[in-house]
Amino acid sequence: MKQLTRLGIAVLVAAFALMYLTSYLNSEQGYSGGNTLTVYNWGDYIDPDLIAEFEEETGVKVIYQTFDSNEAMLTKIAQGGTTFDVAVPSDYAISKMREENLLLPIDHSKVPNLKNIDPRFMDLSFDPGNVYSVPYFWGTVGVVFNPELVGDLTFESWEDLWSPELRNDILLVDGAREVMGMGLNSLGYSLNDLNEDHLQEALKKLQRLTPNVKALVGDEIKMLLANEEAAVGLVWSGDASEILSENEKLDYIVPQEGSNLWFDNMVIPKTAKNLDAAHQFINFMLDPEIAERNTEYVGYSTPNAEAFKLLPAEISEDERFYPNAELTDKLEVYDNLGKKMLAHYNELFLEFKMHTK
């Protein structure tokens, strides 16, 4: 009898353990529906207090997961084993997701706060008519530098990065499009260039930069530059804003030859299970006061015209992060290069990385 009792208890324990494990895995893998919303976003790219407010306001439980590259995000969504209700890809990734039927159309009638978005950031080439995406943040790629450590260099031109006095003193963000784009722009070419001669020319020029490159790094680039571990860094503007807030001696500039103008937009992946909550969340994030708070927390540039009006003047009037038309006219959005050409860009970037070792 005792053996049967022990056996029964063991079965119950195993059953409860299985139920807990299933629940945990569902949460970790983003299985949603009912009263749950799974959001897939870049790391440190939302004010966490806003998630709690959304949950309290709607009664919807948010499962929040992060990715560190568009490619990783695309792979996970394309595999289909994980359910996400809202994701935040970049421009060229949105174009690719549209082509591969990985997105559901957004019902604009359920997102009334869409009216708050500056028309300049709507109806762009990667999603005409904003059928599948809603603007979240935008920005540039440029140079953070320490004026006390770079002499007379101003980085108004990309060419300054090749200066001999910067030997082993430059950090580069570990991104193929960013680094290859810098190389192409420094030669006067488009950062979406498909000409093989131009790409090889850019690679050779980047290889001549390697004596100046201290490291290619990820998110830690913010801490390293703020702590003056290097004099110069190639970064996204939002990271630059955070770096400058940590170290006021530093500055940020977008070189005059041109650079990347990027957009991150909210989308609804085709595997979404909670469409109502997805639309609620998108509309919530477009509320002017919510968007303003999120902008101050994240440090990137807001496409929300009404939120922009609420920003402190020291933010809204800073042309380093809200550049004038003369500069923005020289900036380019990353095109979707197609699978074969994107792989080629990655190969060239890998060749450059091997050269830096």
Secondary structure by P-SEA (a helix, b strand, c coil): caaaaaaaaaaaaaaaaaaaaaaaaaaaaccccccbbbbbbccccccaaaaaaaaaacccccbbbbbccaaaaaaaaaaccccccbbbbcaaaaaaaaaaccbbbbccccccccccccccccccccccccccccccbbbbbbbbbccccccccccccccccccccccccbbbcccaaaaaaaaaaaaccccccccaaaaaaaaaaaaaaccccccccccaaaaaaaacccccccccaaaaaaaaaaccccccccccccccbbbbbbbbccccccaaaaaaaaaaaacaaaaaaaaaaaccccccaaaaaaccccccccccccccaaaaaaccccccccaaaaaaaaaaaaaaaaaac
